């Protein structure tokens, strides 16, 4: 289920994210095994603003959970937007 949430966040599937967030047992802070990215990270990375808003409103989301090498969703996007 965590991988489904990650994929929906990556692909911008807002309706799927809404449904998946209703499951109280889902690990929202799950990290993909290749790059350690969370669903929140990948939504930020791909610019899916509606999904980012949904995740920000969910108290289970750790917005500061870093991926490999310590990059956080906001750090990455701050660097991207200011370059």
C-alpha positions in Angstrom: 0.0 0.0 0.0 2.9 2.4 0.8 4.3 1.8 -2.7 0.9 2.7 -4.2 0.9 6.0 -2.3 4.4 6.7 -3.4 3.4 6.0 -7.1 0.3 8.2 -6.8 2.3 11.0 -5.3 4.9 10.7 -8.0 2.4 10.5 -10.8 0.1 13.3 -9.6 -3.0 11.1 -9.0 -4.8 13.3 -6.5 -7.9 11.1 -6.2 -5.8 8.0 -5.5 -3.8 9.9 -2.8 -7.1 11.0 -1.2 -8.3 7.4 -1.0 -5.0 6.0 0.3 -4.7 8.6 3.0 -7.9 7.4 4.5 -6.2 4.2 5.5 -5.0 4.7 9.1 -2.5 1.8 8.9 -0.5 3.1 6.0 3.0 4.2 6.7 3.0 7.6 5.1 6.7 8.1 5.7 7.7 4.9 3.9 10.9 5.5 1.8 11.5 3.9 -1.5 14.4 1.5 -1.3 16.4 3.0 -4.2 16.7 6.7 -3.2 15.0 6.8 0.3 12.4 9.2 -1.0 9.1 9.6 0.8 5.8 10.2 -0.8 6.0 13.8 0.4 9.4 14.2 -1.1 8.4 12.9 -4.5 5.3 15.0 -4.6 7.4 18.1 -3.9 10.0 17.1 -6.4 7.5 16.7 -9.2 5.6 19.9 -8.3 2.3 18.3 -7.5 1.0 21.1 -5.4 -2.5 19.7 -4.6 -0.9 16.5 -3.3 1.7 18.4 -1.3 -1.2 20.3 0.3 -3.0 17.1 1.1 0.1 15.6 2.7 0.8 18.8 4.7 -2.6 18.5 6.2 -2.0 15.0 7.4 -0.4 14.9 10.9 1.3 11.6 10.2 3.6 13.1 7.5 7.2 13.9 8.6 7.9 16.8 6.3 11.6 16.8 7.4 12.3 13.2 6.8 15.5 13.2 4.7 16.4 11.0 1.7 19.8 9.6 1.2 22.6 12.2 1.8 20.3 14.2 4.1 18.3 16.1 1.5 14.8 17.1 2.6 11.9 18.0 0.4 12.0 21.7 1.1 15.8 21.9 0.8 15.8 20.3 -2.6 13.0 22.6 -3.9 14.6 25.7 -2.4 17.8 24.9 -4.3 15.9 24.2 -7.5 13.8 27.4 -7.3 16.7 29.7 -6.5 19.1 28.4 -9.2 
